[in-house]
């Protein structure tokens, strides 16, 4: 029994080391794009893009101030403020900050923005401990993926609404990527048409562990429930926490005065989620095989 236990412990330590190195390698590959500037623009209706070339951040203009959706890595906070100002807005007008999910590349500027604006931070209920602890679930002591802790003023569950002035967003619980991953839905005016917009939280496996010592208990079931829920939704406009979720750069290049908005693309969510689900199954099989080999 002791030999078996020792072997399992050794396998766990090796897996942990490989995971830590994997995180460093991943960040080395993506950080350049994540911090590269991108010119802010009016995406559709009262929604504006103020993020970087690799991390999506949004400002929603309302009759009573601004709603900020996510931030980026900490070193990009100044860039986001500048982007907001370029659009003629004032960061001080931010009244509400919404979070899609509690990963450092979307929460890195929360503490600074909240302190400067006094805005109310709203997040999924199950992500509150992550935000207030400043850590990545399952890797609580890894400084590479940590961020400055920030107080959550309000938590939301499925069907909860956040309203500021003339704008209301509906929360949808879509766990997996994080325990409290939250997609936000709203309606915007596109000329004379009403468009349903979904800020999809995320459904990628990314750095998450699905087996052995999973990132958090029940993660596999959470992912599967999110895919089922997402496939039943039919937004006109798909947005997300990273530009590649919805081909932001290509659509931005297609925007022309008087032409249909290229971000209006019904059916895009279903196609995207089908790909996510296929990749999830592959990652689950890969991690399961690696665990079996280690044991």
MIRO-882361 format. One line per 4 residues: their letters; for each residue x, y, z negated of C-alpha. Coordinates in steps of 0.001 Angstrom, whole numbers, plus 500000, padded with zeros to 6 digits. Last residue first. Example, Ala and Ser with C-alpha at 12.3 -4.5 7.8 and 13.67 -1.06 7.14 Angstrom:
! residues 2
sa> 513670,498940,492860 ~ 512300,495500,492200
! end
This chain:
! residues 295
xxxx> 499472,505634,512604 ~ 501166,508105,514924 ~ 499811,506268,517992 ~ 496268,506374,516608
xxxx> 496596,510101,515916 ~ 497931,510777,519421 ~ 495065,508799,520968 ~ 492482,510733,518947
xxxx> 494084,514052,519878 ~ 493995,513191,523583 ~ 490424,511878,523456 ~ 489224,514993,521637
xxxx> 491118,517217,524056 ~ 489573,515484,527062 ~ 486059,515655,525591 ~ 486567,519349,524789
xxxx> 487768,520045,528336 ~ 484590,518544,529769 ~ 482446,520522,527338 ~ 484180,523776,528171
xxxx> 483707,523182,531891 ~ 479979,522613,531440 ~ 479919,525726,529241 ~ 481247,527908,532069
xxxx> 478773,526635,534624 ~ 475835,527103,532262 ~ 477031,530583,531293 ~ 477333,531723,534911
xxxx> 473725,530898,535703 ~ 472666,534513,536149 ~ 475496,536763,537417 ~ 475124,540449,536624
xxxx> 478756,541437,536051 ~ 479023,542244,539751 ~ 476771,545322,539299 ~ 474877,545791,542538
xxxx> 476337,548561,544722 ~ 475483,552267,544449 ~ 478890,553214,543124 ~ 481322,550327,543452
xxxx> 482458,547593,541069 ~ 484357,544782,542795 ~ 487664,545412,540996 ~ 485865,545134,537654
xxxx> 484471,541778,538735 ~ 487945,540435,539451 ~ 489330,541724,536144 ~ 486454,540425,534035
xxxx> 486390,536847,535276 ~ 483787,535750,532731 ~ 485658,533761,530092 ~ 488946,534987,531573
xxxx> 488411,538400,529974 ~ 488707,537011,526411 ~ 486159,537442,523610 ~ 483171,536893,525901
xxxx> 480663,538402,528312 ~ 477985,536671,530365 ~ 475338,538842,532014 ~ 471919,537643,533192
xxxx> 471630,535343,530201 ~ 470155,531832,530497 ~ 470414,529906,527237 ~ 469682,526175,526913
xxxx> 473233,525250,527889 ~ 474503,527391,525013 ~ 472515,525464,522406 ~ 473722,522071,523590
xxxx> 477324,523279,523806 ~ 477075,524724,520305 ~ 475742,521475,518856 ~ 478685,519584,520360
xxxx> 481223,521999,518920 ~ 479654,521796,515467 ~ 479617,517987,515501 ~ 483341,517975,516263
xxxx> 484097,520552,513554 ~ 482309,518713,510767 ~ 485032,519334,508195 ~ 487519,522122,509062
xxxx> 490673,522315,511167 ~ 490560,518553,511263 ~ 493012,516419,509273 ~ 492844,513269,511354
xxxx> 490664,514512,514212 ~ 489536,517766,515890 ~ 492515,520007,515218 ~ 491945,523539,516491
xxxx> 494592,525565,518299 ~ 492412,526268,521366 ~ 489413,523917,521396 ~ 487414,526360,523506
xxxx> 483787,527203,522814 ~ 483826,530926,522203 ~ 481595,533694,520854 ~ 479501,534409,523938
xxxx> 478570,538094,524134 ~ 475254,537478,525872 ~ 473521,540165,527900 ~ 469906,540044,529060
xxxx> 469338,542621,531778 ~ 466399,544999,532084 ~ 466122,546468,535581 ~ 465530,550053,536690
xxxx> 469229,550856,536937 ~ 470820,548205,534767 ~ 469254,548840,531377 ~ 470564,546650,528581
xxxx> 469178,543832,526442 ~ 471115,542206,523609 ~ 472601,538882,522512 ~ 475501,538233,520132
xxxx> 477358,534952,519788 ~ 478626,534039,516332 ~ 481443,531677,515335 ~ 480977,531024,511623
xxxx> 482868,527738,511318 ~ 485425,528777,513957 ~ 485817,527460,517519 ~ 483171,524986,516432
xxxx> 480210,527070,515365 ~ 477619,528768,517591 ~ 475246,530690,515305 ~ 473274,533170,517409
xxxx> 472876,536767,516264 ~ 470491,539193,517974 ~ 471671,542708,518799 ~ 469470,545792,518563
xxxx> 470038,549234,520092 ~ 467936,552401,519764 ~ 469551,553577,516537 ~ 471764,550842,515116
xxxx> 470150,547445,514715 ~ 471644,544098,513716 ~ 469280,541155,513948 ~ 469332,537712,512337
xxxx> 468145,534827,514514 ~ 470812,532313,513494 ~ 472763,533500,510459 ~ 474335,536821,509525
xxxx> 476755,538175,506938 ~ 476937,541777,505763 ~ 479621,544006,504282 ~ 482612,541760,505009
xxxx> 485734,543011,503276 ~ 488967,542758,505247 ~ 492083,540627,504896 ~ 495062,541687,507024
xxxx> 495785,538959,509544 ~ 497148,535406,509644 ~ 498005,533400,512757 ~ 501816,533578,512662
xxxx> 501800,533805,508864 ~ 500765,530165,508551 ~ 499640,529620,504950 ~ 495928,529117,505603
xxxx> 496444,526842,508584 ~ 493284,524706,508341 ~ 491119,527749,508907 ~ 493155,530704,510188
xxxx> 493714,533247,507419 ~ 492943,536794,506309 ~ 491205,535766,503079 ~ 488266,538158,503425
xxxx> 487914,537318,507099 ~ 488296,533581,506588 ~ 485910,533492,503615 ~ 483280,535418,505653
xxxx> 483457,533098,508663 ~ 480633,530841,507446 ~ 478214,533768,507205 ~ 478843,535072,510711
xxxx> 480094,538640,510697 ~ 479057,542259,510095 ~ 481515,544994,509083 ~ 479922,548336,508148
xxxx> 481880,551333,509375 ~ 483833,553602,507017 ~ 485671,554872,510093 ~ 489336,554914,509064
xxxx> 489189,552047,506554 ~ 487064,549899,508848 ~ 489349,550482,511806 ~ 492470,549638,509790
xxxx> 491014,546506,508188 ~ 489457,545310,511449 ~ 492523,545681,513663 ~ 493713,542083,513705
xxxx> 490219,540616,513808 ~ 489929,539411,517408 ~ 493453,538040,517932 ~ 493572,537051,514256
xxxx> 490712,534588,514554 ~ 487500,535155,512601 ~ 484828,534912,515264 ~ 482497,537159,517257
xxxx> 482774,540045,514816 ~ 480613,543157,514764 ~ 481739,546572,513544 ~ 479007,549108,512807
xxxx> 479109,552891,512438 ~ 481824,553807,514936 ~ 481556,557588,515450 ~ 484991,558085,513892
xxxx> 486483,556324,516897 ~ 485334,559317,518936 ~ 483908,558795,522390 ~ 484809,560503,525654
xxxx> 485719,557300,527467 ~ 489409,558065,527028 ~ 488818,558299,523254 ~ 487655,554690,523073
xxxx> 490679,553624,525094 ~ 492993,555537,522746 ~ 491471,553794,519731 ~ 491938,550457,521469
xxxx> 495567,551261,522213 ~ 496186,552159,518572 ~ 494731,548832,517470 ~ 496913,546872,519891
xxxx> 499689,546002,517404 ~ 497143,544359,515102 ~ 495967,541753,517656 ~ 492558,542607,519121
xxxx> 489360,544250,517871 ~ 485858,542811,517756 ~ 482584,544402,518973 ~ 482452,548069,517958
xxxx> 479003,549630,517607 ~ 478892,553367,518177 ~ 476679,556156,516921 ~ 473035,556886,516218
xxxx> 471475,556882,519700 ~ 473603,553871,520626 ~ 476812,553324,522596 ~ 478206,549809,522517
xxxx> 481989,549522,522398 ~ 483653,546296,523454 ~ 486924,544469,522893 ~ 488154,541678,525150
xxxx> 491660,540294,524742 ~ 493960,539598,527684 ~ 494246,542819,529690 ~ 493464,544832,526581
xxxx> 490130,545936,525187 ~ 487942,549014,525587 ~ 485129,547635,527780 ~ 481930,549660,527538
xxxx> 478316,548592,527002 ~ 475506,551187,527252 ~ 474237,549889,530585 ~ 476929,547769,532205
xxxx> 480729,547644,532039 ~ 481552,551308,531576 ~ 485340,551375,531745 ~ 488574,551248,529742
xxxx> 491894,550948,531611 ~ 493763,547806,530603 ~ 496926,547687,528538 ~ 499006,544530,528005
xxxx> 498885,543209,524411 ~ 497135,539898,525072 ~ 499007,539469,528333 ~ 502390,539605,526631
xxxx> 501167,537603,523643 ~ 500070,534613,525695 ~ 503112,532380,526197 ~ 504949,533188,522965
xxxx> 501701,532723,521060 ~ 501280,529224,522459 ~ 504856,528233,521633 ~ 504503,529452,518052
xxxx> 501174,527628,517607 ~ 502592,524434,519065 ~ 505524,524631,516675 ~ 503063,524725,513770
xxxx> 501081,521851,515274 ~ 504207,519773,515779 ~ 505197,520356,512171 ~ 501733,519450,510927
xxxx> 501711,516300,513053 ~ 505123,515292,511681 ~ 503917,515918,508140 ~ 500753,513891,508725
xxxx> 502724,511025,510241 ~ 505082,511033,507256 ~ 502125,510999,504882 ~ 500543,508107,506782
xxxx> 503796,506146,506684 ~ 504196,506798,502957 ~ 500648,505609,502308 ~ 501217,502446,504328
xxx> 504488,501733,502502 ~ 502828,502387,499129 ~ 500000,500000,500000
! end
